[in-house]
């Protein structure tokens, strides 16, 4: 449960940081810095990020690994099983 909360919190932080970055140049570099920090520190195995504005995809990239044991890189279009994490939102 702690891991899901961390992932969810990280996703929200990334979302708000990306929203602020829309008016600025070099969005991919900013996202690389934000997402790369927890992955390089070993706190997160991998993540996929997509930033879309209107019909334009500004960034679509995979970070880290999908499988650490086999060194499989995280694909940009990876699908994630969210399990029962949505219960905390639907129960409220």
Residue frames as qw, qx, qy, qz and C-alpha x, y, z in Angstrom:
[[0.000, 0.885, 0.466, 0.000, 0.00, 0.00, 0.00],
 [0.315, -0.766, 0.108, 0.549, 2.87, 2.37, 0.78],
 [0.398, -0.094, 0.601, 0.687, 4.30, 1.73, -2.69],
 [0.181, 0.644, 0.654, 0.352, 0.98, 2.58, -4.34],
 [0.164, -0.928, -0.243, 0.228, 0.74, 5.80, -2.35],
 [0.401, -0.548, 0.340, 0.651, 4.30, 6.70, -3.34],
 [0.337, 0.192, 0.685, 0.616, 3.63, 6.00, -7.01],
 [0.050, 0.804, 0.570, 0.162, 0.37, 7.95, -6.90],
 [0.277, -0.868, -0.069, 0.405, 2.01, 10.87, -5.11],
 [0.416, -0.319, 0.489, 0.698, 4.86, 10.89, -7.58],
 [0.279, 0.463, 0.692, 0.479, 2.41, 10.86, -10.49],
 [0.053, -0.918, -0.390, 0.035, 0.57, 13.89, -9.09],
 [0.367, -0.725, 0.179, 0.556, 3.84, 15.76, -8.52],
 [0.400, -0.030, 0.627, 0.667, 4.90, 15.01, -12.08],
 [0.181, 0.697, 0.640, 0.269, 1.54, 16.14, -13.39],
 [0.137, -0.948, -0.202, 0.206, 1.70, 19.50, -11.64],
 [0.416, -0.551, 0.379, 0.616, 5.34, 20.05, -12.59],
 [0.382, 0.211, 0.689, 0.579, 4.54, 19.27, -16.24],
 [0.098, 0.852, 0.507, 0.085, 1.59, 21.67, -16.23],
 [0.236, -0.883, 0.054, 0.401, 3.89, 24.45, -15.03],
 [0.465, -0.335, 0.557, 0.601, 6.46, 23.53, -17.66],
 [0.521, 0.589, 0.588, 0.189, 4.08, 23.94, -20.62],
 [0.176, 0.980, 0.076, -0.047, 4.86, 27.64, -20.92],
 [0.319, -0.770, 0.487, 0.262, 8.58, 26.98, -20.83],
 [0.600, 0.574, -0.528, -0.180, 11.12, 25.59, -23.26],
 [0.302, 0.400, -0.850, 0.164, 12.85, 22.22, -23.02],
 [0.788, -0.284, 0.119, -0.534, 10.02, 20.17, -21.52],
 [0.930, 0.085, -0.356, 0.025, 11.73, 16.80, -22.20],
 [0.431, 0.381, -0.563, 0.593, 14.81, 17.83, -20.20],
 [0.380, -0.396, 0.371, -0.749, 12.66, 18.89, -17.25],
 [0.917, -0.128, -0.047, -0.376, 10.75, 15.60, -17.30],
 [0.781, 0.272, -0.498, 0.261, 14.02, 13.66, -17.57],
 [0.122, 0.416, -0.564, 0.703, 15.26, 15.41, -14.43],
 [0.606, -0.293, 0.260, -0.692, 12.02, 14.85, -12.50],
 [0.963, -0.001, -0.084, -0.256, 11.50, 11.21, -13.44],
 [0.710, 0.415, -0.500, 0.272, 15.17, 10.29, -13.57],
 [0.126, -0.599, 0.542, -0.576, 15.91, 11.30, -9.96],
 [0.758, -0.287, 0.421, -0.407, 13.91, 8.56, -8.17],
 [0.958, 0.272, -0.088, -0.032, 14.93, 5.96, -10.76],
 [0.503, 0.598, -0.484, 0.394, 18.63, 6.81, -10.46],
 [0.294, -0.532, 0.562, -0.561, 18.32, 6.73, -6.66],
 [0.252, 0.048, -0.966, 0.012, 16.89, 3.21, -6.88],
 [0.338, 0.131, 0.580, -0.730, 13.52, 4.11, -5.32],
 [0.733, 0.441, 0.194, -0.480, 11.55, 3.28, -8.49],
 [0.667, -0.041, 0.666, 0.332, 12.29, 0.48, -10.97],
 [0.224, 0.151, 0.594, 0.758, 10.69, 2.13, -13.98],
 [0.256, 0.624, 0.423, -0.605, 8.05, 4.51, -15.28],
 [0.339, 0.400, 0.595, 0.609, 6.40, 5.55, -18.52],
 [0.004, 0.594, 0.244, -0.767, 5.58, 9.20, -19.15],
 [0.282, 0.480, 0.589, 0.585, 3.46, 10.82, -21.82],
 [0.003, 0.543, 0.237, -0.806, 2.75, 14.54, -22.05],
 [0.248, 0.467, 0.686, 0.499, 0.08, 15.51, -24.55],
 [0.071, 0.475, 0.198, -0.854, -1.12, 19.01, -25.34],
 [0.582, 0.458, -0.110, -0.663, -4.12, 19.11, -27.63],
 [0.951, 0.286, 0.022, -0.113, -3.42, 16.64, -30.42],
 [0.468, 0.692, -0.496, 0.234, 0.35, 16.94, -30.08],
 [0.897, -0.371, -0.146, 0.192, 2.45, 14.47, -28.08],
 [0.014, 0.930, -0.332, 0.157, 5.20, 16.53, -26.49],
 [0.053, -0.528, 0.830, -0.174, 6.95, 13.67, -24.68],
 [0.955, -0.092, -0.029, -0.282, 6.53, 9.88, -24.69],
 [0.354, 0.576, -0.700, 0.231, 9.34, 8.01, -23.01],
 [0.895, -0.355, -0.269, -0.024, 10.06, 4.99, -20.83],
 [0.024, -0.760, 0.530, -0.375, 12.46, 5.31, -17.90],
 [0.487, -0.421, 0.708, -0.290, 14.25, 2.58, -15.99],
 [0.137, 0.163, -0.955, -0.208, 13.41, -1.09, -16.35],
 [0.755, -0.152, -0.220, -0.599, 10.26, -3.15, -16.81],
 [0.965, -0.218, -0.141, 0.026, 12.14, -6.21, -15.49],
 [0.205, -0.867, 0.452, -0.045, 15.19, -5.65, -13.33],
 [0.766, -0.278, 0.572, 0.094, 16.33, -9.29, -13.35],
 [0.735, 0.356, 0.480, 0.322, 16.36, -9.53, -17.16],
 [0.231, -0.417, 0.171, 0.862, 17.40, -5.88, -17.76],
 [0.237, 0.572, 0.676, 0.399, 14.34, -5.25, -19.93],
 [0.081, -0.009, -0.063, 0.995, 13.98, -1.49, -20.51],
 [0.255, 0.549, 0.609, -0.513, 10.65, 0.18, -19.77],
 [0.265, 0.382, 0.606, 0.645, 8.77, 0.81, -23.03],
 [0.100, -0.025, 0.059, -0.993, 7.07, 4.19, -23.50],
 [0.610, -0.147, -0.310, -0.715, 3.72, 2.50, -24.17],
 [0.210, 0.016, -0.935, 0.287, 3.81, 0.09, -21.21],
 [0.579, -0.495, -0.336, -0.554, 0.51, -0.90, -19.63],
 [0.026, 0.269, -0.737, 0.620, 0.19, -1.10, -15.86],
 [0.492, -0.462, -0.724, -0.138, -2.15, -3.18, -13.74],
 [0.133, -0.529, 0.247, -0.801, -3.53, -0.74, -11.20],
 [0.320, -0.161, -0.884, 0.301, -5.20, -3.44, -9.11],
 [0.288, -0.725, -0.626, 0.014, -7.36, -2.09, -6.32],
 [0.332, -0.120, -0.163, 0.921, -5.73, 1.31, -5.96],
 [0.160, -0.366, -0.355, -0.845, -8.91, 2.97, -7.29],
 [0.451, -0.555, -0.697, 0.053, -10.88, 1.91, -4.19],
 [0.337, -0.412, -0.341, 0.775, -9.59, 4.88, -2.23],
 [0.059, 0.058, -0.227, -0.970, -11.06, 7.24, -4.82],
 [0.408, -0.303, -0.649, -0.566, -14.40, 5.52, -5.40],
 [0.454, -0.447, -0.722, 0.270, -15.08, 4.99, -1.69],
 [0.195, -0.210, -0.269, 0.920, -14.85, 8.69, -0.87]]
